[in-house]
């Protein structure tokens, strides 16, 4: 489904802006909890949607022990990606849980790493 979405975005932009030279690259940083076996997994920027799909298919939801996740670790990992020096850059954060610590999570009752 993600491949269809990425190709749909490219198609819509080409229709609305036919003279625009479009080069979309995607990177993904998947994150969990600090003490999970693989707390952060990433695929650096690529135009190859098949590589992105292969990466996404390897991700499973598991581990943790508490609700918050390592959001700041994920954002820090984003800074290490091979960003373009000249093109527009965006980060889209998709999450179902708050980050660790009082700055990101106001309910610390189920945050094992808040200190």
Backbone as a printed PyTorch tensor [residue, N CA C, xyz], in Angstrom:
tensor([[[  0.8140,  -1.1830,   0.0000],
         [  0.0000,   0.0000,   0.0000],
         [  0.8680,   1.2610,   0.0000]],

        [[  1.9880,   1.2600,   0.7260],
         [  2.8560,   2.4350,   0.7760],
         [  3.4060,   2.7590,  -0.6140]],

        [[  3.7500,   1.7320,  -1.3930],
         [  4.2580,   1.9610,  -2.7450],
         [  3.2130,   2.6950,  -3.5760]],

        [[  1.9620,   2.2870,  -3.4600],
         [  0.8750,   2.9380,  -4.1890],
         [  0.7350,   4.3910,  -3.7540]],

        [[  0.8500,   4.6400,  -2.4740],
         [  0.7500,   6.0110,  -1.9570],
         [  1.8860,   6.8720,  -2.4990]],

        [[  3.1230,   6.3580,  -2.4480],
         [  4.2730,   7.1310,  -2.9360],
         [  4.1460,   7.4140,  -4.4310]],

        [[  3.7190,   6.4130,  -5.2000],
         [  3.5470,   6.6150,  -6.6390],
         [  2.3900,   7.5690,  -6.9150]],

        [[  1.3450,   7.5260,  -6.0820],
         [  0.2210,   8.4480,  -6.2250],
         [  0.6320,   9.8880,  -5.9900]],

        [[  1.4740,  10.1140,  -4.9990],
         [  1.9790,  11.4640,  -4.7240],
         [  2.7530,  11.9790,  -5.9290]],

        [[  3.6280,  11.1420,  -6.4650],
         [  4.4120,  11.5500,  -7.6330],
         [  3.4960,  11.8630,  -8.8120]],

        [[  2.4890,  11.0230,  -9.0380],
         [  1.5650,  11.2220, -10.1540],
         [  0.7670,  12.5050, -10.0220]],

        [[  0.2620,  12.7820,  -8.8270],
         [ -0.5180,  14.0010,  -8.5920],
         [  0.3210,  15.2520,  -8.8170]],

        [[  1.5440,  15.2470,  -8.3430],
         [  2.4170,  16.4100,  -8.5250],
         [  2.7130,  16.6070, -10.0080]],

        [[  2.9420,  15.5150, -10.7440],
         [  3.2230,  15.6220, -12.1820],
         [  2.0330,  16.1930, -12.9380]],

        [[  0.8080,  15.8380, -12.5300],
         [ -0.3940,  16.3520, -13.1940],
         [ -0.5690,  17.8400, -12.9020]],

        [[ -0.3920,  18.2300, -11.6610],
         [ -0.6260,  19.6210, -11.2660],
         [  0.5140,  20.5510, -11.6640]],

        [[  1.7210,  20.0190, -11.7410],
         [  2.9010,  20.8230, -12.0690],
         [  3.7070,  20.1050, -13.1510]],

        [[  3.1920,  20.0740, -14.3890],
         [  3.8420,  19.2640, -15.4330],
         [  5.2700,  19.6860, -15.7660]],

        [[  5.6280,  20.9410, -15.5510],
         [  6.9870,  21.3770, -15.8810],
         [  7.9650,  21.1510, -14.7250]],

        [[  7.4500,  20.7350, -13.5920],
         [  8.2940,  20.5130, -12.4240],
         [  9.0800,  19.2170, -12.5810]],

        [[ 10.3680,  19.3090, -12.3660],
         [ 11.2030,  18.1060, -12.3840],
         [ 11.1440,  17.5010, -10.9890]],

        [[ 10.4800,  16.3660, -10.9050],
         [ 10.2140,  15.7620,  -9.6070],
         [ 11.1550,  14.6110,  -9.3220]],

        [[ 11.8000,  14.7010,  -8.1850],
         [ 12.6470,  13.6100,  -7.7080],
         [ 12.3220,  13.4250,  -6.2310]],

        [[ 11.4920,  12.4170,  -5.9420],
         [ 11.1340,  12.1410,  -4.5580],
         [ 12.0180,  11.0450,  -4.0060]],

        [[ 12.5820,  11.3230,  -2.8510],
         [ 13.3620,  10.3130,  -2.1400],
         [ 12.7040,  10.1230,  -0.7800]],

        [[ 12.6760,   8.8940,  -0.3440],
         [ 12.0760,   8.5750,   0.9450],
         [ 13.1170,   7.9230,   1.8410]],

        [[ 13.0360,   8.2230,   3.1110],
         [ 13.8180,   7.5280,   4.1360],
         [ 12.8400,   7.1860,   5.2470]],

        [[ 13.1200,   6.1310,   5.9690],
         [ 12.2470,   5.7480,   7.0740],
         [ 13.0990,   5.4480,   8.2960]],

        [[ 12.6730,   5.9850,   9.4180],
         [ 13.2680,   5.6530,  10.7090],
         [ 12.1420,   5.0410,  11.5420]],

        [[ 12.2700,   3.7700,  11.8290],
         [ 11.2880,   3.0710,  12.6660],
         [ 11.8740,   2.9660,  14.0650]],

        [[ 11.0800,   3.2710,  15.0600],
         [ 11.6200,   3.3000,  16.4160],
         [ 10.6820,   2.6040,  17.3920]],

        [[ 11.2790,   2.1410,  18.4630],
         [ 10.5430,   1.4600,  19.5230],
         [ 10.9630,   2.0580,  20.8610]],

        [[ 11.2580,   1.1730,  21.7960],
         [ 11.6650,   1.5860,  23.1290],
         [ 13.1780,   1.4840,  23.2730]],

        [[ 13.7220,   2.2210,  24.2120],
         [ 15.1730,   2.2980,  24.3970],
         [ 15.8350,   0.9440,  24.6170]],

        [[ 15.1870,   0.0410,  25.3370],
         [ 15.8170,  -1.2310,  25.6840],
         [ 15.3660,  -2.3920,  24.8010]],

        [[ 14.6140,  -2.1370,  23.7420],
         [ 14.2170,  -3.2050,  22.8220],
         [ 15.4280,  -3.7020,  22.0500]],

        [[ 15.3180,  -4.9190,  21.5180],
         [ 16.4360,  -5.5350,  20.7890],
         [ 16.8940,  -4.6460,  19.6310]],

        [[ 15.9680,  -4.1460,  18.8480],
         [ 16.2720,  -3.2070,  17.7590],
         [ 15.4770,  -1.9300,  18.0090]],

        [[ 15.9820,  -1.0310,  18.8670],
         [ 15.1920,   0.1520,  19.1970],
         [ 14.9680,   1.0830,  18.0080]],

        [[ 15.9390,   1.1430,  17.1090],
         [ 15.8040,   2.0120,  15.9360],
         [ 16.3060,   1.2660,  14.7090]],

        [[ 15.4860,   1.2780,  13.6730],
         [ 15.8660,   0.7160,  12.3720],
         [ 15.6820,   1.8310,  11.3480]],

        [[ 16.5390,   1.8440,  10.3240],
         [ 16.3900,   2.9100,   9.3300],
         [ 16.7660,   2.4130,   7.9460]],

        [[ 16.1920,   3.0760,   6.9620],
         [ 16.6350,   2.9620,   5.5790],
         [ 16.8860,   4.3980,   5.1290]],

        [[ 18.0790,   4.6570,   4.6180],
         [ 18.4350,   6.0130,   4.2130],
         [ 17.6870,   6.3850,   2.9360]],

        [[ 17.7770,   7.6370,   2.5540],
         [ 17.0280,   8.1440,   1.4150],
         [ 17.2820,   7.3240,   0.1560]],

        [[ 16.1990,   7.0230,  -0.5360],
         [ 16.2580,   6.2740,  -1.7780],
         [ 15.0580,   6.6430,  -2.6460]],

        [[ 15.2150,   6.4880,  -3.9440],
         [ 14.1050,   6.6480,  -4.8820],
         [ 13.4560,   5.3040,  -5.1840]],

        [[ 14.0570,   4.2400,  -4.7120],
         [ 13.5950,   2.8860,  -5.0330],
         [ 12.4690,   2.4720,  -4.0900]],

        [[ 11.2340,   2.5360,  -4.5990],
         [ 10.0920,   2.1960,  -3.7580],
         [ 10.1160,   0.7280,  -3.3370]],

        [[ 10.6880,  -0.1390,  -4.1550],
         [ 10.7730,  -1.5540,  -3.7720],
         [ 11.6550,  -1.7390,  -2.5390]],

        [[ 12.7480,  -0.9770,  -2.4410],
         [ 13.6140,  -1.0550,  -1.2580],
         [ 12.8760,  -0.5720,  -0.0090]],

        [[ 12.0910,   0.4890,  -0.1730],
         [ 11.3110,   1.0160,   0.9450],
         [ 10.2810,  -0.0200,   1.3900]],

        [[  9.6160,  -0.6580,   0.4270],
         [  8.6080,  -1.6650,   0.7590],
         [  9.2360,  -2.8680,   1.4580]],

        [[ 10.3950,  -3.3000,   1.0090],
         [ 11.0910,  -4.4180,   1.6560],
         [ 11.3970,  -4.0660,   3.1040]],

        [[ 11.8650,  -2.8580,   3.3330],
         [ 12.1530,  -2.4030,   4.6940],
         [ 10.8840,  -2.3840,   5.5390]],

        [[  9.8160,  -1.7920,   5.0080],
         [  8.5690,  -1.6950,   5.7620],
         [  8.0110,  -3.0670,   6.1220]],

        [[  8.1660,  -4.0190,   5.2270],
         [  7.6470,  -5.3660,   5.4770],
         [  8.4000,  -6.0880,   6.5870]],

        [[  9.5930,  -5.6200,   6.9330],
         [ 10.3830,  -6.2380,   8.0040],
         [ 10.0080,  -5.7050,   9.3900]],

        [[  9.2630,  -4.6220,   9.4380],
         [  8.9370,  -3.9840,  10.7110],
         [  7.7410,  -4.6830,  11.3530]],

        [[  7.8880,  -5.0100,  12.6380],
         [  6.7750,  -5.5570,  13.4140],
         [  6.6590,  -4.7720,  14.7130]],

        [[  5.4550,  -4.6720,  15.2100],
         [  5.2300,  -3.9950,  16.4870],
         [  5.4280,  -5.0030,  17.6060]],

        [[  6.3660,  -4.6970,  18.5070],
         [  6.6210,  -5.6090,  19.6230],
         [  7.4740,  -4.9040,  20.6680]],

        [[  7.5960,  -5.5370,  21.8270],
         [  8.5130,  -5.0580,  22.8590],
         [  7.9570,  -3.9350,  23.6860]],

        [[  8.8490,  -3.2660,  24.3590],
         [  8.5010,  -2.0860,  25.1320],
         [  8.3600,  -2.3280,  26.6100]],

        [[  7.1860,  -2.6740,  27.0200],
         [  6.9220,  -2.8270,  28.4380],
         [  6.2470,  -1.6010,  29.0310]],

        [[  6.3090,  -0.4950,  28.3220],
         [  5.5770,   0.7000,  28.7110],
         [  5.0420,   1.3420,  27.4410]],

        [[  4.2500,   2.3800,  27.5850],
         [  3.6140,   2.9860,  26.4140],
         [  4.5560,   3.9110,  25.6430]],

        [[  5.2760,   4.8360,  26.2730],
         [  6.1180,   5.7750,  25.5240],
         [  7.2150,   5.0810,  24.7160]],

        [[  7.6290,   5.7340,  23.6620],
         [  8.6730,   5.2230,  22.7740],
         [  9.7980,   6.2500,  22.6690]],

        [[ 10.8850,   5.8590,  22.0140],
         [ 12.0820,   6.6940,  21.9090],
         [ 11.9620,   7.6870,  20.7520]],

        [[ 11.0340,   8.6230,  20.8790],
         [ 10.7890,   9.6160,  19.8310],
         [ 12.0280,  10.4710,  19.5870]],

        [[ 12.6670,  10.9380,  20.6470],
         [ 13.8460,  11.7990,  20.4770],
         [ 15.0000,  11.0470,  19.8280]],

        [[ 15.1600,   9.7700,  20.1490],
         [ 16.1780,   8.9520,  19.4890],
         [ 15.9070,   8.8290,  18.0030]],

        [[ 14.6370,   8.6990,  17.6400],
         [ 14.2670,   8.6090,  16.2260],
         [ 14.5660,   9.9170,  15.5020]],

        [[ 14.2040,  11.0340,  16.1140],
         [ 14.4870,  12.3270,  15.4880],
         [ 15.9870,  12.5740,  15.3790]],

        [[ 16.7430,  12.1620,  16.3830],
         [ 18.1990,  12.2740,  16.3320],
         [ 18.7570,  11.4360,  15.1780]],

        [[ 18.2130,  10.2530,  14.9840],
         [ 18.6390,   9.3990,  13.8700],
         [ 18.3120,  10.0580,  12.5340]],

        [[ 17.1970,  10.7720,  12.4610],
         [ 16.8440,  11.4900,  11.2270],
         [ 17.9390,  12.4740,  10.8270]],

        [[ 18.5950,  13.0580,  11.8130],
         [ 19.6550,  14.0260,  11.5180],
         [ 20.8780,  13.3800,  10.8830]],

        [[ 21.0250,  12.0630,  11.0160],
         [ 22.1860,  11.3660,  10.4500],
         [ 21.9320,  10.8670,   9.0300]],

        [[ 20.7220,  11.0560,   8.5210],
         [ 20.4030,  10.5830,   7.1750],
         [ 21.0910,  11.4470,   6.1220]],

        [[ 21.1450,  10.9530,   4.9130],
         [ 21.8040,  11.6300,   3.7990],
         [ 20.8520,  12.6600,   3.1750]],

        [[ 20.6560,  13.7680,   3.8690],
         [ 19.7460,  14.8150,   3.4180],
         [ 20.3350,  15.5690,   2.2280]],

        [[ 19.4700,  16.0040,   1.3280],
         [ 19.8880,  16.8500,   0.2180],
         [ 20.2830,  18.2180,   0.7670]],

        [[ 21.3230,  18.7790,   0.2030],
         [ 21.7580,  20.1050,   0.6410],
         [ 20.9770,  21.2230,  -0.0510]],

        [[ 20.2970,  20.9010,  -1.1590],
         [ 19.6460,  21.9460,  -1.9420],
         [ 18.1310,  21.8040,  -2.0480]],

        [[ 17.5840,  20.6370,  -1.8410],
         [ 16.1460,  20.4240,  -2.0360],
         [ 15.3600,  20.6430,  -0.7460]],

        [[ 14.0450,  20.7580,  -0.8940],
         [ 13.1680,  20.8770,   0.2740],
         [ 13.2690,  19.6090,   1.1110]],

        [[ 13.1840,  19.7820,   2.4180],
         [ 13.3170,  18.6420,   3.3360],
         [ 12.1400,  18.6370,   4.3080]],

        [[ 11.5700,  17.4540,   4.5170],
         [ 10.4270,  17.2970,   5.4110],
         [ 10.6100,  16.0680,   6.2810]],

        [[ 10.1490,  16.1620,   7.5100],
         [ 10.0330,  15.0030,   8.3870],
         [  8.5550,  14.8630,   8.7240]],

        [[  8.0180,  13.6840,   8.5170],
         [  6.6480,  13.3730,   8.9070],
         [  6.7450,  12.3450,  10.0260]],

        [[  6.2960,  12.7110,  11.2040],
         [  6.3480,  11.8190,  12.3610],
         [  4.9900,  11.1520,  12.5200]],

        [[  4.9880,   9.8340,  12.4150],
         [  3.7660,   9.0530,  12.6020],
         [  3.9750,   8.1970,  13.8390]],

        [[  3.1050,   8.3520,  14.8170],
         [  3.2860,   7.6350,  16.0740],
         [  1.9380,   7.3030,  16.7010]],

        [[  1.9450,   6.3030,  17.5480],
         [  0.7380,   5.9770,  18.3060],
         [  0.9960,   6.0760,  19.8070]],

        [[  2.1230,   6.6720,  20.1710],
         [  2.4880,   6.7750,  21.5840],
         [  3.3420,   8.0210,  21.7980]],

        [[  3.3090,   8.5800,  23.0070],
         [  4.1590,   9.7370,  23.2960],
         [  5.6110,   9.3130,  23.4610]],

        [[  6.4840,  10.2920,  23.5150],
         [  7.8850,  10.0270,  23.7900],
         [  8.1320,   9.9220,  25.2840]],

        [[  9.3310,   9.4820,  25.6430],
         [  9.7160,   9.3860,  27.0510],
         [ 10.0030,  10.7670,  27.6250]],

        [[  9.7440,  10.9290,  28.9060],
         [ 10.1090,  12.1490,  29.6100],
         [  8.9710,  13.1380,  29.7280]],

        [[  9.0510,  14.0270,  30.7110],
         [  7.9660,  14.9720,  30.9800],
         [  7.7570,  16.0020,  29.8740]],

        [[  8.7780,  16.2480,  29.0510],
         [  8.6210,  17.2090,  27.9610],
         [  7.6750,  16.6840,  26.8870]],

        [[  7.6110,  15.3590,  26.7260],
         [  6.8160,  14.7510,  25.6630],
         [  5.6300,  13.9520,  26.1790]],

        [[  5.6210,  13.6440,  27.4670],
         [  4.6140,  12.7450,  28.0150],
         [  4.1830,  13.2730,  29.3790]],

        [[  2.9720,  13.7740,  29.4560],
         [  2.4990,  14.3680,  30.7140],
         [  2.0190,  13.3260,  31.7200]],

        [[  1.7840,  12.0970,  31.2660],
         [  1.3610,  11.0200,  32.1640],
         [  2.5310,  10.0650,  32.3560]],

        [[  3.3320,  10.2920,  33.3690],
         [  4.5500,   9.5090,  33.5880],
         [  4.3090,   8.2180,  34.3630]],

        [[  3.0500,   7.8850,  34.6400],
         [  2.7740,   6.6900,  35.4400],
         [  3.1970,   5.4090,  34.7290]],

        [[  3.2340,   5.4130,  33.4150],
         [  3.6460,   4.2210,  32.6700],
         [  4.8360,   4.5330,  31.7700]],

        [[  5.7750,   5.3140,  32.2740],
         [  6.9770,   5.6880,  31.5330],
         [  8.1840,   5.1770,  32.3140]],

        [[  8.7510,   4.0620,  31.8890],
         [  9.8360,   3.4220,  32.6370],
         [ 11.1780,   4.1340,  32.5000]],

        [[ 11.3020,   5.0780,  31.5730],
         [ 12.5910,   5.7280,  31.3200],
         [ 12.4690,   7.2370,  31.3850]],

        [[ 11.6130,   7.7500,  32.2260],
         [ 11.3340,   9.1880,  32.2280],
         [ 12.4080,  10.0180,  32.9170]],

        [[ 13.3110,   9.3750,  33.6150],
         [ 14.3170,  10.1410,  34.3530],
         [ 15.5960,  10.2730,  33.5730]]])
